[in-house]
Amino acid sequence: MNLEQIRNFCIIAHIDHWKSTLADRLLEITWTIDKRDMKHWQMLDTMELEQERWITIKLQPVRMNWKGYQLNIIDTPWHVDFQYEVSRSLASVEWALLIVDAAQGIEAQTLSNVYMAIENDLDIIPVINKIDLPAADVAKVTEEIVNLIWCDPSEIIPISAKTGQNVEAILEAVIERVSSPQIYSEKNPENDELKALVFDSQYDAYRGVVSYVKVFSWEIKKWDTCHFLNTDKKIEALDVWYFSPSYVSDDKIGLGSIWYVVTWLKTIKDAKVWDTLWKPENVSWPKDKPEDAKAIEGFWEVTPFIYAGIFAMDSSEYPLLKDAIEKLVLNDSALAVESSVSPALWHWYRCGFLGLLHLDIVKERLLREFSMDVILTSPQVTYRVLILWDKLSEYSRYSAELLKDVKWQKCTRILVSNPEDLPAQWRYLYIEEPIAKVEIITPQAYIWNLMKLSQERRWIFLNQQFIDSDRVMITYELPMNELIWDFYDEIKSLSSWYASLNYEFLKYNKDDLVKLEVIIADEKVDALAFICHRDQARMLWWKICANLKESIPKALFTIKIQAVVWVDVVWRENISAMRKDVTAKLYWWDVSRKKKLLQKQAKWKKKMKQFWKVSLPSEAFVNLLKK
């Protein structure tokens, strides 16, 4: 198909603004699917978890044909925890639909996604959805959109995705307003050098890794030999598909199109999502790799800010957990996994997530897809530590990040996501915690409640802006460690569910942070260690020890539970020993015999205390996390 007849787009919308429902209507109008063939609402949400929660978790491309034009749409999740999926979609398209609820108006996440689309130089077509609702206020929402993107009110399309009212006008606007796809070539757009952007990959048990690509120059045919520029992997395109909405095989991928390529690779690490698929002519790879073979710009590598430990409910199920996580990582490029061993809790995994929703989705997928009921530790963020340069050789396992603005000549900064990797207190100068820029959109009646909550979470007020006569957007700087607990739930509760939240990483900031550890029977429990503010540590140490005292069963010797800040024991609880009456069968006048038995029992308990290890039961661990 001619390049002028191709359109690539995605949809920008807040949660529950019926983005996926609009995609269903577009598929019906273009006869890509028949309404009788629809197995469920939101056809592009193929996961059972997506259909139950009414959210999009995984991006999904699909092709439509309308009046001689090829329309490629990417159904993208727009939750704040899936910004990595959003960035990949925006880098693969030329324009976007901005969907705004006629009853709710512009939300915080909508603002963030619009700014990302503008940064990617995308054309935006504004659409007002749910105009059939009794509470719809089209005039008010139109004014909000005009103030946001400075468009003409006549360009805004009012629709109802549920009933299909005026949805066809969107397709007409796409053909009339939107330009053809961008092409990428340093020499000539018509040359015979392929460059395609890999914006997603998934693992298929029968075909290996299937890569989703956007072709920026030339074309890909079946059995073409291609290379991944970043990983230097050589592949043969065993097959090329497009999604409509099921897989449809074809002979080649044309310029400007969005397709699938079957690579037959066995691991998704060899087909990274920000890589560039390149097909040179008469080049021996990688020996004669030319200097101008550069990857296409636009993608960034995922950086998890939240880490948590994953344990099997029973230590004997660890092999099953290992197999489940390895399979899950193949289809979730944003999940970072690192195996670890704890003396008290045996084998476990430390995983990096993009947010709390991402963490919850991973837990649900392990349960539903692999029947693995797991335990999650309390989430932690990534900290930055300034250490002395002459001590760096002692911490070669850390990933050092050299910064030019360091005033000390013999210092450097390292990133620490696991509290156990934090150097000793005298080895570094200070710890920096990640700070997020938080935007909250709320009705005026709830401003004081939200400000009071933010003040309790060590906030810094930045700005307050009125969106309309009733709603306000408040901007803060807030430590990410305060966000990952129950901040979102508190905001919804205090605002009667009217407020919306969006946040993004801003910077690292120095603060009074300490490492809090738990020692049970003279053994550290790695999974219970965490870094927190000193004021929080004073409030938490006695709660942790008291909860463990209630949860850990008694033994035949005294078990001590200690909370330690660095090397100082700040709190201690003792679990008393179970007493066995060894003198029960003796006569009351046999005093010497009683003394001998009690002395023998005391020596045996002392010896057992030295060699016996206390195992933390999974029930105790779950109870502690719940509290």
Steps between C-alpha positions, in 0.01 A plus 500: 500500500613854424658687794248784460215258579636382839406650838646393835341622824432426867240621751575728796247463781463478876383180667127435454464747212404204274809493281476126427125531435576759233752258346219239481275743316777586251555129433126453438457800270800402285373136488826378648286284728133413491291577808383138502863386528571709810570260787502778760508877538838667438621256235858626512525424873581132455609421858238377746636743760449795262138407439421461871660828613404698189856625453753451221824337618676404176511711182332335201531609133226436243450589133183646348412589138274797428428657158828379352711604801694272735444604863733350762384559857692411818272442799721627782470495881497852643538433871791680666666165580521408129683807370756272333226351281380853424844622389538208260160564343559874457836434330332268247214722376453841340181618667271434794135523599443698822192351671341703782196397703211745454397453864839495676712733285879497475676283761857504630623208293347653187714810549817295539432294189417806291834655596678178399322503163599863440863417583484226232366753242172313455191650341207491742132465410282590805189291567232539770355162599185396690283785368195274555534516880253719694792664687690587180612864473640531148542879509705491822725216380546673164634806680743283699635334183541835322698638796717187506608454135389840354288349225195636322171389664374383160782241488367319809286194414215411742422126500353215700722191481234288669222570246727575203360853458719713268795253525527490122599870508826396667596286199419787265713736707789255492503493123461878460719641780777247563821481301661181367762311707845637558792322337854475631810495283829681522557476126197436284150385594492273194825313573517126564601520868234390747453671834206397718427595859419214743234648730395175671578128516323196634596136534306227320556138602488381137661791315748644750524877534252698290607865458263788430670738255432835335683524163670836445689419179479234228315171570525154661424181309473141612837332555688832494815499713486787752699615802419665833737796532525508881522127574685406175264205451455360150158364404298382203148631468319165499165670455345848499149572629256776563229494767142538384423413783631141465835421338500530120811390312634701205800506266667823606483803730471825308642841582320682782298196613470332839553123492618190684820311419558138607866485605517149655726635777477309827528794739344844489828657619635455147215711355482796735211734452705814436720334238516562125458221244750562219554327165821607324616394156816289460624550854673235713351528850629626738853516354422749221234692689499853350538806719172653381298200628334696779186408688186706450453751779187531709506221758642488850588198707266418785618596850296344782463727803315252723647170620344221703583142592294204376489176701321172450246417771692175557877472450448170315315693225805708408571303174143570388539869588827519307340351190197732526707818534728405210196455275338821623813707427484386136176696451563792740801705393451749788552235771853477646585179686793403722523176700615503863540272803407575861609285798158540660274490193710292259480577123310805377493758218553873516298662221483854364163651404383825341240559770262341748246409231774326302595310817138397557460390138812280519370334817161436339657358182715261705185377671276476194740384231734282706293418815773648722382662823794716607603730786605859422724702727447869566598702190820707498630772269848546351734725699819675397802485733810720495805293596872566511682424174779306671234266649335429164720197429346330803153528339570379146155335483329840505422685179693824539359819350769764459369855522691807392344731757652321801701751701728242661773370272503154659127430517243335279133401519355151482138387463366269770164325467565220748555614862750217546724662236526823698861554621581535868418833661861620510558413133286773345421869549122508456198333335273665240140390451297534177256791486188496284307786349138436600201659328158470664181623334215536748181699565555805719303350790772240564812718472557529875470123556758422231739772617487362852577150370792622290642694794514176701701342216787756502366706208636816333229717344579619145193640328122529498307554177128527431385284207146638516274670752471185712814289456860570602831338410750493791866419435739365764843354543461179699742218590417190295528291815188680628311429177543123482304412812139620520522856364274431200234332714510785752450759227198316361354459848548864605354634174200265479666343193496828299874579506746364244874452542801500270867490593839476333857475621659843547835481681698356791509692826719463811321418826549335840455136395592190700504126447266300725568127540331218688702231677329181618706267720824676399427461125409787271182468293594662169143528374397713799781756462411837351621858471278770645505847649629517857166630628320202343750255650417612854135424436546170318757299695282416799202412276708253300641330809158481669338349189776241463466407866132419442563307177809287569418177690679422825800266515670312782738792548462878521483677162609862489375744237702817447451813292834647396574841351850462357685334792278626784229276642206735547232251605483143624228245564541152650289194423511292817599134480257213526568333834506124523459371855775235516441447876135403471558130558724543807393483865485832680777413748759409232659846494848400378354313204286800405803730502695265275217481245449879497875560454509248217200669334665844529821374333295338220304822437820704490655262248180490289483881495849513349436258213125506442368744236163670517301472179255781434169337396326636192187577704702729729647676200159554342353632827786746538452637148126537553553703816 
